[in-house]
Amino acid sequence: MKIQLLPKFPRPTLRIATRASQLALWQSNYISSLIRQVDPEVTVELVHVSTTGDRDQTETLRSLGSFGVFTREVQLAVLDGRADLAVHSLKDLPTDGPPQLTLAATPIRGLTFDALILPVAESRRLSLQDLPLKARVGTGSPRRQAQIRFLRPDLQLSEVRGNVETRLRKLDEGNYDALILASAGLTRLGLGGRIHSEISPPEMYPAVGQGAVGVECRTDDADLRTLLARITDSPTLAAVSAERSLLSTLRAGCHAPLGVQTKVEGSQIRLDAVVLPQDGHQRWMASASGEVSDPVSLGRIVAELLRSQGVDRVLRSGQAE
């Protein structure tokens, strides 16, 4: 990604609040490298933060709640002055965050699709549809669970928590016949070789913001916002803005059984979305296109198309997160 150099940043050190998982640290170090490209004289330090989702490795995501289980404490570190900016997996970042913080940077997006992972000893290249009858599939995501139930209601779905390495170890030890993980996280950790097959639309739609890294800073930090704007990728920003507008309009949490696919081509942007009840017995779909200059309106249009099909009752019923 080509980055425009800035005049010297007025502060010598920037502190990034981050979770301490290997993937979170990769993302924070990636943002650090982009900042140093903008201003090589800035020193970047990482401030490790433990979140609710990190500390509780036994409860399901549904029981932990919909909003900010992987982001609240990281945001607090910026709000209370321990850090200057926060780095998140954007799919985990709620759309209704504190007004004192702003989403200030979205670098170029990584892979958006989900991936089927089989035990390391399995040499066959199987797809989701190829899995044996009643195979045990590990995923803690309500979105993935609902879409799998729609496609393969025979499969036995099991919750799986922990970092990527822990999940892979549990798979290889025989706790599951397959896992479903985000391809972006695997490739960023150098584990792309574990991907057996891609699961992408129309089979399975990714989460809002999947594959993107989001950087927050204080809303009133004008100097830092100017710096972070230089590491933002415009097509990525347009795509995630449309997706997050959809999520916000539907008032659905980050872990809702809601999937999206966004394509930016020149001045046009297209957003496809699906909503499912948690049991996966039905799937509602909506699509629209618009100007890339107004992605927020596009997200609202697609949300209203879904609402006209009655998805509010699913999102309010407790079947969705």
C-alpha positions in Angstrom: 0.0 0.0 0.0 1.5 3.4 -1.1 1.4 5.9 1.8 1.8 9.6 1.6 4.5 11.1 3.9 3.4 13.7 6.4 5.1 16.6 8.1 6.7 15.6 11.3 4.2 14.3 13.9 4.2 16.6 17.0 4.5 13.7 19.5 7.5 11.4 19.7 5.7 8.4 21.0 2.3 6.7 20.2 0.9 4.0 22.4 -1.4 1.3 20.9 -3.9 -0.5 23.1 -4.2 -4.1 21.9 -5.3 -7.6 23.0 -2.3 -9.9 23.7 -3.3 -12.8 21.4 -0.9 -13.5 18.5 -3.4 -12.3 15.9 -4.1 -9.1 17.8 -0.3 -8.5 18.1 0.2 -9.1 14.4 -2.5 -6.5 13.6 -1.0 -4.0 16.1 2.5 -4.4 14.7 1.1 -4.1 11.2 -0.5 -0.7 12.1 2.8 0.3 13.8 4.7 -0.4 10.6 2.3 1.7 8.6 2.6 4.6 11.1 6.4 4.4 10.9 6.1 4.6 7.1 4.1 7.8 7.5 6.6 9.3 10.0 9.7 7.2 10.7 10.6 9.3 13.7 7.6 8.3 15.7 8.2 5.6 18.3 5.3 3.1 18.7 4.7 1.2 21.9 2.1 -1.6 22.6 -0.1 -1.6 25.7 -1.5 -5.1 26.3 -5.1 -5.3 27.5 -7.1 -8.3 28.7 -10.8 -8.3 27.5 -13.8 -10.1 28.8 -13.7 -12.4 25.8 -10.0 -13.2 26.5 -10.6 -14.0 30.2 -13.6 -16.2 29.8 -12.8 -19.1 27.5 -15.7 -21.3 28.6 -18.9 -19.3 28.1 -20.4 -19.0 24.6 -20.3 -15.7 22.8 -24.1 -15.6 23.1 -23.9 -15.8 26.9 -21.2 -13.2 27.1 -23.4 -10.6 25.4 -23.6 -9.0 22.0 -21.5 -5.8 22.4 -17.8 -5.3 22.8 -16.6 -8.5 24.6 -13.3 -8.2 22.7 -13.1 -4.4 22.5 -14.5 -2.6 25.6 -11.4 -2.8 27.7 -9.2 -1.9 24.8 -11.3 1.2 24.2 -11.1 2.1 27.9 -7.3 2.2 27.7 -7.6 5.0 25.1 -10.4 6.8 27.0 -8.4 6.8 30.3 -5.2 7.9 28.7 -3.1 4.7 29.0 -3.0 4.6 25.1 -3.4 6.9 22.2 -5.1 4.5 19.8 -6.7 1.1 19.8 -6.4 -1.6 17.1 -9.3 -4.1 16.6 -10.4 -6.8 14.3 -13.1 -4.7 12.8 -15.7 -7.5 12.9 -15.5 -7.3 16.7 -16.1 -3.6 17.0 -19.6 -2.5 17.8 -21.2 0.3 15.7 -22.5 2.2 18.7 -19.2 3.0 20.5 -18.5 5.9 22.8 -18.7 9.3 21.1 -15.3 10.2 22.6 -13.8 7.7 20.1 -13.8 7.6 16.4 -12.9 5.0 13.8 -9.9 6.8 12.3 -8.2 4.2 10.0 -9.1 1.2 8.0 -6.0 -0.1 6.0 -6.4 -2.3 3.0 -8.6 -5.3 3.8 -7.4 -8.9 4.0 -9.3 -12.0 2.9 -12.9 -11.9 3.8 -14.0 -15.5 3.3 -14.3 -18.3 5.9 -12.2 -21.4 5.7 -12.8 -25.1 6.4 -10.0 -26.6 8.4 -9.5 -30.4 8.8 -7.1 -32.3 11.1 -3.5 -32.1 10.1 -3.5 -35.8 9.2 -6.3 -35.4 6.7 -4.9 -35.2 3.2 -8.2 -35.1 1.3 -9.3 -31.7 0.0 -12.9 -31.7 1.3 -15.5 -29.0 1.1 -18.2 -28.3 3.6 -20.7 -30.3 1.5 -18.2 -33.2 1.4 -18.1 -33.7 5.2 -19.4 -37.0 6.4 -23.0 -37.2 7.8 -23.2 -35.8 11.4 -19.6 -34.7 11.3 -18.5 -32.6 14.4 -17.8 -29.0 13.4 -16.3 -26.5 15.8 -17.3 -22.9 15.6 -18.4 -20.4 18.3 -19.9 -17.9 15.8 -23.7 -17.6 15.7 -23.4 -16.4 12.2 -21.5 -19.4 11.0 -23.6 -21.8 13.0 -26.9 -20.5 11.5 -25.5 -20.7 8.0 -24.2 -24.2 8.5 -27.6 -25.3 9.8 -29.2 -23.9 6.7 -26.7 -25.7 4.4 -26.1 -29.0 6.4 -28.6 -29.4 9.2 -27.2 -32.9 9.9 -23.8 -31.6 11.1 -23.1 -31.5 14.9 -22.0 -28.0 15.9 -19.9 -27.5 18.9 -18.7 -24.3 20.6 -14.9 -23.7 20.4 -13.1 -20.9 22.2 -9.5 -19.8 22.5 -6.9 -18.4 20.1 -6.3 -19.8 16.7 -3.4 -22.0 17.8 -5.5 -23.5 20.7 -8.4 -24.3 18.3 -6.1 -26.0 15.8 -4.6 -28.1 18.6 -8.1 -29.2 19.8 -8.9 -30.1 16.2 -5.8 -32.2 15.7 -6.3 -33.9 19.0 -9.7 -35.3 17.8 -12.2 -33.0 19.5 -13.7 -32.0 16.2 -13.9 -33.4 12.6 -13.5 -29.9 11.2 -13.2 -26.2 12.2 -14.4 -23.1 10.5 -12.2 -20.0 11.0 -11.6 -16.7 9.2 -9.1 -17.0 6.4 -7.6 -13.6 7.2 -6.5 -14.6 10.6 -4.9 -17.8 9.4 -3.0 -16.2 6.7 -1.8 -13.3 8.9 -0.4 -15.9 11.3 1.3 -17.9 8.5 -1.2 -20.7 8.8 -2.8 -20.4 5.4 -1.6 -23.9 4.6 -4.1 -25.3 7.1 -7.0 -24.1 4.9 -8.6 -27.0 3.2 -11.3 -25.1 1.3 -12.8 -21.7 1.0 -16.4 -21.2 2.2 -17.6 -18.1 0.5 -20.9 -16.6 -0.8 -23.4 -17.8 -1.7 -22.6 -20.8 0.5 -21.5 -18.7 3.5 -21.5 -14.9 3.9 -18.7 -13.3 6.0 -19.3 -11.1 9.0 -19.5 -7.3 8.9 -16.0 -6.0 8.7 -14.4 -9.5 8.4 -10.8 -9.3 7.2 -10.5 -5.6 8.1 -8.4 -4.0 10.8 -10.0 -1.0 12.5 -8.0 1.8 14.3 -9.8 4.0 16.9 -8.5 7.2 18.5 -10.0 9.9 20.6 -12.3 12.1 18.6 -10.6 15.3 19.7 -7.1 14.1 18.8 -6.9 16.0 15.5 -3.2 15.4 14.9 -3.5 11.7 15.3 -6.7 11.6 13.1 -4.8 13.4 10.3 -1.9 10.8 10.6 -4.2 7.8 10.6 -6.2 9.1 7.6 -3.0 8.5 5.6 -3.0 4.8 6.3 -6.6 4.3 5.3 -7.5 2.5 2.1 -10.5 4.2 0.5 -12.2 1.1 -1.1 -11.9 -0.7 2.3 -13.4 2.3 4.1 -16.3 2.5 1.7 -17.0 -1.3 2.0 -16.9 -1.5 5.8 -18.9 1.8 6.1 -21.7 0.3 4.1 -21.6 -2.9 6.2 -21.5 -1.2 9.5 -24.3 1.1 8.5 -26.4 -2.0 7.7 -25.5 -3.5 11.1 -26.3 -0.2 12.9 -29.6 0.3 11.2 -30.7 -3.2 12.1 -29.5 -2.6 15.6 -27.9 -6.1 15.5 -24.8 -7.0 17.6 -21.4 -8.0 16.2 -22.2 -11.7 16.6 -25.7 -11.6 14.9 -26.5 -14.3 12.3 -26.0 -11.6 9.7 -23.6 -12.1 6.7 -22.5 -9.7 4.0 -20.6 -9.4 0.8 -19.4 -6.0 -0.5 -17.9 -5.2 -3.9 -16.4 -1.9 -4.8 -15.8 -1.3 -8.6 -14.9 2.2 -9.6 -17.5 4.7 -8.4 -20.0 1.9 -7.6 -20.5 -0.3 -4.5 -22.7 -3.3 -4.1 -23.9 -4.8 -0.8 -25.4 -8.2 -0.4 -26.7 -9.3 3.0 -28.3 -12.3 4.6 -30.1 -12.8 8.0 -30.9 -16.2 9.5 -32.6 -17.4 12.6 -30.2 -19.3 14.9 -31.7 -22.7 13.9 -31.0 -21.9 10.2 -34.4 -23.0 9.0 -34.8 -19.9 6.7 -32.6 -17.3 5.1 -33.6 -13.7 4.2 -31.6 -11.9 1.5 -31.3 -8.4 0.2 -29.0 -6.5 -2.2 -28.5 -3.0 -3.5 -26.0 -0.9 -5.3 -25.1 2.8 -4.9 -22.4 5.4 -5.2 -19.1 4.7 -3.5 -19.2 8.2 -2.2 -22.3 7.4 0.0 -21.8 3.9 1.5 -23.8 4.7 4.7 -27.0 5.3 2.7 -26.4 2.0 0.9 -26.2 0.2 4.2 -29.5 1.8 5.3 -31.2 0.8 2.1 -30.2 -2.8 2.4 -31.3 -2.8 6.1 -34.7 -1.5 5.2 -35.1 -4.2 2.4 -34.4 -6.8 5.1 -36.7 -5.2 7.5 -39.5 -5.3 4.9 -39.1 -9.1 5.0 -39.7 -9.2 8.8 -36.1 -9.8 10.0 -36.6 -7.5 13.0 -38.5 -10.3 14.8 -35.5 -12.6 14.5 -33.0 -10.0 15.6 -35.2 -9.1 18.6 -36.1 -12.6 19.6 -32.9 -13.6 21.3 -32.1 -16.0 18.4 -29.6 -13.4 17.2 -26.8 -11.8 19.1 
